[in-house]
């Protein structure tokens, strides 16, 4: 079974693999039910979705009708103003068929203008604080992509006592000295303040070089079992980090299997060998590749 750990100061012990329900975005209900049975059967008790993840919330609803009490349920809003964020939260609750969320997160809050809107009077934070007071959400977090997000999360934590952060974490990104320094500073701050630290893109290989007929993710993931296992170990070998699974559900068995085995952090030599063998590339570069 997958190890569980305190999810920051929320009081919940979450599986260290969090099911990224973006995988359900374009899935049939029958297939979604099978995937949910698979992940929860492996001991996953934390589900992360978003209003913008296609039909994900609707695919979760039938399962949640019977299993809501078994999982920590998180969603996200990408609206920056109070009225828009409130409306999106209410729609998410309706689509999920639930009365409250354990965690609502501001989705990809990296641009300075968006950040200012969220945190000023009439912004999304104001609306989510009111929703928390009403019992519609229990906790508030912030997420993001790209090389700037760790620094922006540090700024966000200086403005408000968020319960969780989410950011990319893998060997290729952590090989960037500037990003690595920002992440280490962020992790130190989160440790001091009891903020849960979620990671994404653990099994990313590179951006797509071709245009396949059907994509399950906007980036190309690793598929080699050994490389996937080492990529999972690279995250979970570090205490306190949670790993959000990829939107390509075909890789779930490999990720869940690797997460159920405690092997520690792979050495840099092994990780560099994977970068070469798998022709891995950073998803973000601080420039042209920063946006998705």
Order of alpha helices (4+ residues) and beta strands (2+ residues): beta-beta-beta-alpha-beta-alpha-beta-alpha-beta-alpha-alpha-beta-alpha-beta-alpha-alpha-beta-beta-beta-alpha-beta-alpha-alpha
